[in-house]
Amino acid sequence: MSLLLEGLILVGLLFLLLALGVYVGLALLLVGLLGLVLFTAAPAGPNLSTALWTSTSGWSLVALPLFVWMGEILYRSRLAQGLLQGLSPLLSRLPGGLLHVNVVASALFAAVIGSSAATTATVGRFTLPELLRQGYPRPLALGSLAGAGTLGFLIPPSIIMIVYGVMAEISVARLFIAGVVPGAVLTLLLMLLVALLAFFYRHQLPREPRKPLRQSFVGLLSVFPVLFLILLVLGSIYLGVATPTEAAAIGVAGSLLLAGLNRELSRRMFWESLLGAIRTTSMIGLILAGAGVLTLAMGFTGIPRALATWAVEAGITPLALIFFLSLVYIVLGWFLDGISIVVLTISVILPVVKAIGVDPLWFGVYLVIMVELAQITPPVGFNLFVIQSLTGEDLFRIARYALPFMGVLLLMAVLLVLFPEMATWLPRTMTGG
């Protein structure tokens, strides 16, 4: 049987299982196991146990539950409320007023949470009621939060980057560094879009009273707790003081300390945050285990190697491959969450990416941007579901509000293709090449 037919059978079976509602991790595991049994002579039992162990026992993965736990602690604290109070006096002077709080607060929380959905939920709990109470148009309030919440995957520390780094065998710390400049550029682009949309909605925006600059700077004191966490987590990584895993542990300790100082740390909050982290980590672990089995099966069949050879012999350019992959990731974003997209495609795509000369580090940042797009793409956009749970708004109406921000993410992907140094310059500079 040809490799093409084998690949089509495995892909068709995978999408059939997903369409039937089978958990993504179990679907990946079953397809990988069937691939080993049907299309290879490798013994299924020993290889299955080896794949399950190696895919879930890497030291880099220890950072994953710790970052998730830190996000759960911050979600249950009132740091976001203090952030809203601190940023409001300063950002109200910009075109678009308090709508910029959605973007800046999401960028700051992304630098400590590492999850897009958690960033959206944490910031939206406090900003959306205040924005709607003051009379800001719902399309701007909800759309800006949906778009800004995607920063949780790009600005390090990022759960997606940890997953990609483990699967692609790339330094997670270098991936974190690579996401800094693109994250800052995307934040500025989102703020520019908010200002532009505010111009078209200028007759519907409430008038923000001018506050003295002194009051604005005093309000920034409320931002210090989040900046303290960012300094603990990212500062320790960039200065070379700690690995991402050690920085994650420091971040958990820092978030517990801040919750305790704010008198929010109770036994109930501690256990709820811990159980929430266990549930999320277990879900991701199952997906990674299934991906490990499928990756092993793909390796034995030789499909990724054959694809890489074909791409080189056919003379496919990096630009053509990235354009094709962009279409594929946009379509996958209609049906799958971000982590599932990464683990589903990386075992097949990465050998092709390496074969035609695309930098895997750069590709990781590009992939994160495409995954961010999936977060606000209906009908399975996680950020859309989060905002729906906060507001009760119709899912597809929220997606329509987020449409301009999808355009910004696509623009960011184009800029990254045109200027790849945005992702590669800082890691090369900080790590001496």
Helices and strands as residue ranges (DSSP letters): H 3-19, H 24-39, H 44-56, G 59-62, H 63-76, H 79-91, H 99-113, H 116-133, H 138-149, H 151-154, H 159-168, H 172-178, H 180-200, H 213-219, G 220-223, H 224-230, I 231-235, H 236-238, H 244-261, H 267-301, H 303-314, H 318-332, H 338-355, H 360-375, H 382-391, H 395-418, H 421-430
